[in-house]
Amino acid sequence: MLLIPCPWCGPRDETEFVYGEAAVNRPSDPNSLSNQEWTEHLYFRENPKGEHTERWFHRAGCHRWFSVRRNTVTHVISAAWPPGQEPKP
């Protein structure tokens, strides 16, 4: 089980959170996309190996979004910070 450090509530079990990808660019004109383009936008994402920044929502706690830097191989979380701020080293 992953222990996620919420910036407001402290470390909590991963079952309290919902994952949301960071830096997903939304289409500027969604009506202009073909079915193939929508499929690619919705279902085909990068799956980086190593350090990656993610967004998480604390649904069972403070109901806030925040960013997490996590290694996708080891699942070690090296930083967590509120939106609009920079991670602390």
C-alpha positions in Angstrom: 0.0 0.0 0.0 1.2 3.5 -0.9 1.5 6.1 1.9 0.7 9.5 0.3 1.8 12.7 2.2 -1.1 15.2 1.9 0.4 18.7 2.4 -2.6 19.5 4.7 -3.5 16.2 6.5 -0.1 14.4 6.6 0.6 10.9 5.4 -2.5 8.9 4.6 -3.3 5.5 2.9 -3.6 5.7 -0.9 -7.2 4.5 -0.7 -8.1 8.0 0.6 -7.0 9.6 -2.7 -8.0 9.8 -6.4 -5.3 10.1 -9.0 -5.4 12.8 -11.6 -2.7 13.3 -14.3 -0.6 16.4 -14.3 0.0 18.6 -17.3 -2.7 17.1 -19.6 -3.4 19.7 -22.3 -7.0 19.9 -23.1 -8.1 20.4 -26.7 -8.7 24.1 -27.4 -11.5 23.2 -29.9 -13.0 19.9 -28.8 -15.6 19.9 -31.6 -12.9 19.9 -34.3 -11.4 16.5 -33.1 -12.1 13.3 -35.0 -13.0 10.1 -33.2 -9.5 8.9 -33.5 -8.1 12.1 -32.0 -10.5 11.9 -29.1 -9.5 8.3 -28.5 -5.8 9.2 -28.4 -6.5 12.2 -26.1 -8.6 10.2 -23.6 -6.8 6.8 -23.6 -3.2 7.1 -24.8 -0.9 8.7 -22.2 2.8 8.8 -21.5 3.9 6.1 -19.0 7.2 7.5 -17.8 9.7 5.3 -16.1 11.3 7.0 -13.1 10.6 10.4 -11.5 7.2 11.8 -12.5 5.0 14.6 -11.2 1.4 13.6 -10.6 -1.8 15.3 -9.3 -3.8 13.7 -6.4 -7.1 14.6 -4.8 -7.7 13.8 -1.1 -11.3 12.6 -1.4 -11.5 11.1 2.1 -9.8 14.0 3.8 -9.4 17.7 3.0 -10.9 17.5 -0.5 -7.9 19.3 -2.0 -5.7 18.7 -5.1 -2.0 18.7 -4.7 1.1 17.6 -6.7 3.4 14.6 -5.9 6.7 13.7 -7.3 6.8 9.9 -7.4 9.2 7.3 -8.9 7.0 5.1 -11.1 9.5 2.1 -10.7 10.0 2.2 -6.9 6.8 4.1 -6.0 8.9 6.2 -3.6 7.4 9.7 -3.1 10.1 12.4 -2.9 7.9 15.5 -2.6 4.3 16.7 -2.2 3.2 20.3 -2.5 0.1 22.5 -2.8 -1.0 23.8 -6.3 0.8 27.0 -7.4 3.8 26.3 -5.2 7.2 24.7 -5.9 8.3 21.5 -4.2 10.6 21.8 -1.2 13.9 20.1 -1.6 
